[in-house]
Amino acid sequence: QVQLVESGGGSVQAGGSLRLSCTASGYTLSSAFMAWFCQGPGKEREAVASISASGGLTYYTSSVKGRFTISRDNPENTVYLQMNSLKPEDTAMYYCAAAPRTLFGFWSRGNEYRYWGQGTQVTVSS
């Protein structure tokens, strides 16, 4: 059974940082295209960042460029999202997702991802 488990969420003040982790069991992430999505209160789910299996390609939504960094540690079967300079509008549930193939230009399409975690809450206060 495949499980993706996110951790690292919490409550911080604006300008603070958090590091989210996504660890897999029952699935080897080293061949997977990985992404982070978020869903804020009353909002639709949206893609935040993605990373290719090798880690050589990364993509970010415009609102987080320069503030968030996605990375992966394949031997540890873990993907990270370093979130700096957090803003209240970053408040959301954050989910990691895994796709069995490289998505390139389709990286933000949620239905391209096969496995999803349960999410970790990030709350940023002003």
N, C-alpha and C positions, 0 to 999 in steps of 0.2 A: 504494500500500500504506500502510495506516494504522499508525503506530507511536506509542506513548506511551512516553516514556523518563523514568524517575524518577532523581533524583540528590539528594545532600545527606545521605544516611544516614551513620552512623558510630557510634563508641563514645564515650559520655560518662558522666560520673558523675551520680549522682542530684542533681537540682536544676539540672542544666545545660540547655542549649537546642540545638536543631537546627532548620534550615529546609530542608524538603524541597521540591523542584521537580519539576514534571511538564511536559515539553514535548512537543508533538505535531508530527508530520510527516505529510503526506498527509491531513490532516484539520484543518478550521478549528474550533477550540474555542469560538469566540465564540458559537456557537449551541447548544453542548452543556451539559448539566447534568453537573457534574463531582463526583467524590467521591474520598475517600481511604478505603481499607480496610486492615486489618492482620490478620496471622495469626501468632500467637505459637507457640512450641514446644508441640506436642501440643494445640493449640487449633484451633477452627474459625475460619474467616475472619469478621471482623466489621467493620461499618461504623464509621468514625471521625468523618467530617465530610463535608458536601456543600455545594455552592454553585450557585445558579442561573446561567443564562447571562449575565445582566446583573450578577451579583454582589450583587444586592439582597436575596437570601434565602440564609441559611446555616442549616445544621442540624449539631448535634453530639451524639454519644453522651454520656451523662451523666458518664462517667468522665473525659472530657477538657474539659468545659465550664470556662471560666475559665483554662485552661492552653494550649489549642491554638487557633489561628486559621487558618481557611482563607480564601484570597484568590485573585484571578486578575488577570492582565494580558492582556486579550484581544489587543491589538496585538502582544504578544510571544508569543501562543499558548501561554501558560504558566499553570499553577495552582500555588499554593504551600500548604504547611502549616507554619506557624510553631509549633514545639513548645517550650514553656517549662515550667519546674518538672518536668522529666522524672523519672519514677519507674521502678524496676526492672521493674514490671509493664507498662510501655510497650514493653519489649523485644519486637520482632516484625519481620517483613518487612512493609513498607508498600508498598501498590499504589495507583496512581491508576486511575480508571475513568471512562469517558465514556458518557453516555446521550444519545440524539438528542432526547429530550423531557424536559420538566420533570416531576419525580417527586413533589414535595411529600411526602405522607405515606408514599410507597413508597421513599423515598430510601435506606433501609438494605438494600433487597433486591438482592443481588448479581446476580441473573439479569435485572434490569432494565437492566443496563449492557452496551453492545455491545462496547466496546473496553477493553482492559486493558494496563497496562504489565507489565514483568518484575519490578518490585519493587526496593526499596532497603532494606538491613538497618539497623535501629536497635537498638543494644545499650546498655542503661543499667545501670551497675554501682552497687552500694550502697556 
